[in-house]
Structure formats: C-alpha cells, structure tokens
Amino acid sequence: MAGSIARDVRSRFRGSLLGGAWIVLQPLAMILIYTLVFARVMHSRLPGAAAADDEFSYSVFLCAGLLPWGFFAETIQRCISVFPDNANLIKKNAFPRLSLPAIAFGIAAFNFAVVFGLFLGFLILVRLLPGWVVLAALPVLVLQSLLAIGIGVMASVANVFFRDVGHLVALALQFGFWFTPIVYPATVLPEWARNIMSLVNPMVGVVDWYQRIFLTGEIPAFAVLAPAAVWTVVFLAGAWRLHARRADEIVDML
C-alpha cells in the first residue's frame, strides 16, 4: 500500500515546476482568503477572552477546523471513484478490493500530515503551541478517520450502481462545510441550532474538539464527541454490510 501511495504522489507532481509545494499552496490560499474575509467580523466572537486578544487567534481557529475538515472531505472524495477507476484490478479474484479505499485514505493522510505539520511549525514559531495538550487531538483524529472511511466505502460501493452518488456526495460536503463551525464560531448560532447541528453533523463535535485544544489549550468534555462516535459506528457497520452484500455485483457492474 505504501508503494501505491508513493506512486500516486510522484505521478501527481511529475512535470510540475513547483512539485510537492502544491500540497501546501491550495489549503494555504484557502486559509488566506477566509482569514482576509472573515477575520475582522469573527475575531471578537472567538471563544476565550484571551484568545480573542491575540492577532493570530482567528488564523489558529480557522486552521484547527479547516485542515481536519479538508482531510475528512478528501478521504471521502478519493474513495468515491476507487472501484470504477480500478475495474481491471477488481475483476481479479485474488485482489483485495478494500485495499483501494485504504490507499485513497493513505494518500489523503499523507497530504494532511504535510499541511498539519506546517501548521504545528507555525504555532511553535509564534509561540502559540498549547503544549502537550495537543496529543489529545490524536484520538479524535482516529475517530474522524474511521468516520471518513465508513462514509467513503459506503459511497464508493453505491457509486458503482448509481453514478449520481459522486455528485450528491460532493454537494453534501459543500453544505457540510458551511453547516460545520469552521469559518465561524458556533456561538454565533442560537442554542437550538447548535444542538441540532451537533446531532446530525458528526464533524461539529470533531472540529470543536480541535479548535478548543489549539485556541484555548483545554480538553473538552468527551460528550462533545458522542454524536460523532455514534455516527462512526453506524457508517462503518453500514459500509461493511453493504460491501459484503454487493461484492459480487460490483464485479458484474464493472
């Protein structure tokens, strides 16, 4: 699997003048745009009085939500087309089909590791790294990875039979981005709206966890992650069952 990931990374940047720098440039451009547009409006609304007084607070808040969301969305988007794109491999009886979503996840994880590593380097440079509390981000990183894999595998199987699935998922991710407090703090919404969003959108609690850790240096209550944990189990179980029931039909459809 590592070889497949390395080949994908090399092929993407073959013939490119900037090479691997494109992994960083795209999220950096997005961060700069959102910071320039929303920083003045949202700065005073950030959680924590001390955080709101720091000139980098909104950038930290934005990166803590935007980068994990990018990892989540990229994992799902890469998984959607893995079966049609690798039809020749899937038709071989000995080929492990679920290795394809695993490779898609690995590529997204590599991209995330590069960008998030630079984010941590930035925090160290400006002396805003909250300390060992950042390790509390690891369990939620595992949780969101499992959630993305569950959704991605379900979508990839469904996409074999209904090619509209890819477009529907892309649309859902666009809505999901704005219905997740990434660009804006959740406190700008009424309490009833926050409660509904946290129940139906598993990434609300995940993003909130990251933002609290990196902006205020505190570890939230684990109850914040309860909806995400439930949805993760649901999607993983659904993905496993759907793939098991449709495995033979996938080959016929392709």
N, C-alpha and C positions, 0 to 999 in steps of 0.2 A: 504494500500500500504506500509506503514511504517513497518508493521509486515512482509510482504513478503521480503522486503529489509533486515531486521534484520535476518530473517531465512536464506537467501542466504549467508550473511556474516558469520554467525555461521557455516553453513554447509561446507563452503569452507575451514575453518581452523580447523574443528573437527579432532582430531588425529594428528595435526601438532605440532611439537616441538616449532616452532617459532611463530605460530599463526598469529595474525594480522600484525606482522612485515613484512610479505611477501608483503603487500600492498606498503610498502616503499622500500623494498630491490630491487625489479625489476626496477623501474624507477631510483633509486639511482645508480644501476650498469650501466644502460644505460648512465646516465649523466657522470659518471666517465670515461667510455670508450670514449665517444665523446670528453670529456674535454682533456684527455690524448692524443688523436689522433690529434685533430684539434686546440687546444688552441694556440700553437706557430704559426701556419700558419695564423689563423684568428684574433689573438689578435690585431694586428696593423691596421686591416681593420674595426674595430668596429666603429659605428657612435659616434661622440663626442670625441674630443681630450682628455678631462679629463677622460672619461670613459676608454679609451684605456690605460691610465697610471696606472689603478688600477689592482692589482693582481687577484681580483675576477671578473673582468669585463666580461670575456668570460663565466664564470660559470653562472653569472646572466643573461647574454644574452641568453645562452642556455636554462636555466630553464624557463625563461619567455616565450620561444616559445615551448619547448618540453613538458612541463606539460599541457598547454591548448590543444596542439595537441593530447596528449595521452587521454585526456578527450573526445575530439571530436571523435577520432577513436574508443575508447572503447564503446562509446554510440552506434555508428553505428554497430559495430561488435556484440554487445549484442542484438540489435534489430533484426538482420537478421533472427535468428532462433526461435524467440519467438512464432510464430504461430505453426510450426511443433512440437516444444518441448512441447507445451501445448494444443495439439489437443483435449484431453479429456475435458478440460475446455471450449474450443471454441465451442464444439458441444452442450453445454448447452445454450439454447436460452436466458436465463436471464444474462449470463455472459458478462460484458463489455469488448469487445476484445481490445480496445485501452488502457486498463489499463495495458496490458502486455508490450508494448513499454514504458509506463510511469514507470513501475517497473524497466525495464532494464536501463532507464535513471537514475533513483534514485540510483541504485547500482553504476553506473559509477560516479555519482555526489558525492556519499559518498567517494569513493576511491580518487577522485580528491581533495575533501575538506581536507582529511588527509594529502596528499602529499603536496598540495599547502600551507596548514597551516604550515608545517615544513619548506617550502621554505621561508615564511614570517618570521618565527622564526630565520632562518639563517641570513636573511637580517638585522634583529634587532640586532642580536648578533655581526655582523661585522660592524654595523653602516652604512649600505648602503640602508636602507629603505628610499625611497624618500619622505615620509610624506603622507599628506592627499591626494596627487595626486593619490595614489593607488586606491582610491574609483572610479576613472574614469575607472577602469577595470571592474566594475560591469555591466554597460550597454553592453559592448562588450561580457561579459560572458553570458548574457541573449541572445544576438544575436547568438553567436556560439552554444548555447544550442538548440535554435529553429532550426537553420540550421541542426544540427546533428539529431534532432528528425524528421525533414522533410525527410532527406535522409534515415534515419533508417526505418521509416514507409514505404516509397516507396520500399525500398529494401526488407523489410520483407514480404510485400504483393507479390511482384514479385517472391520472393524465394519460395513461395508456389507452383507456377506454373512452374517455371524454376529453378531447384536446382543448376544450374551453377551460379546463381546470387551471392551466397555467396562467391564463388571463385573469381568471377570478381571484387566484391567489395573489397575483401582482397588485390587483385593485384592493384586495383586503389588506395587504401590507401598507399600501398608501394611506388608507383610512386608519389602520392600526397605529401608524406613526403619529398622526395628529391626535388620536384618542389615547395616547400614552404621554404622560407629563415629561417630555424630553426637552422641548424648547421652552416650555412654560412650567412653573411650579404648580403642583396640584392644589395649592392653597388659593389659587385664583378662581377655582371652581366651587360651587356650593357643595355642602357636605353630602347631600343626596346623590349628586352626580359623581362625586369621588367614590362613594360606596358602590354604585352600580358599575363604574369603570373597573374597580379593583376586583369585582366578582367575575365579570365577563371577559376581561382582558388580562391574561396571566402575566403580561410583561409590565403591568403597572407596578406590582409589588417588586419585581426584579429590578426595574430601573430605580425605583425609590430606594432600594437597598444600596445600590451603587452610589447614588447621589448623597445619601446620608453619610456613608463612610468617607467619601472623598471631600465633601464640602464641610461637614461638621465634625468628622472624626469619631462618630458614635456608631455603635452597632444597634440597628433597630430590633424591635421585638420580632421573634420568629413567626408570629402570627401574620406579619406582613406577607410572608411567602406562602401562606396556607393555600390561597386560591391557585397560585402557580404550581404548587406541588400536586394538587388535585388534578388540574388540567394536564399536567405532565403524565401522570399515571393513565388518565383517560386516553390521551393521544398515543402513548406507547403501546397500550393494550390494543387500541383500535388499529394501529399500524401493523402490529404483529398478526392479529387476526385477519385483517384484510389481505395482507401479503400471503399468508398461509392458505387462504381460501381461493385466491386468484392466481397463484403462482403458475399453474399450468396454462391458464387462459392468457397470461401475459405473453407467453411464447407464441401462442396461436395468433394473438392480435398483432404481434410484431412481424 
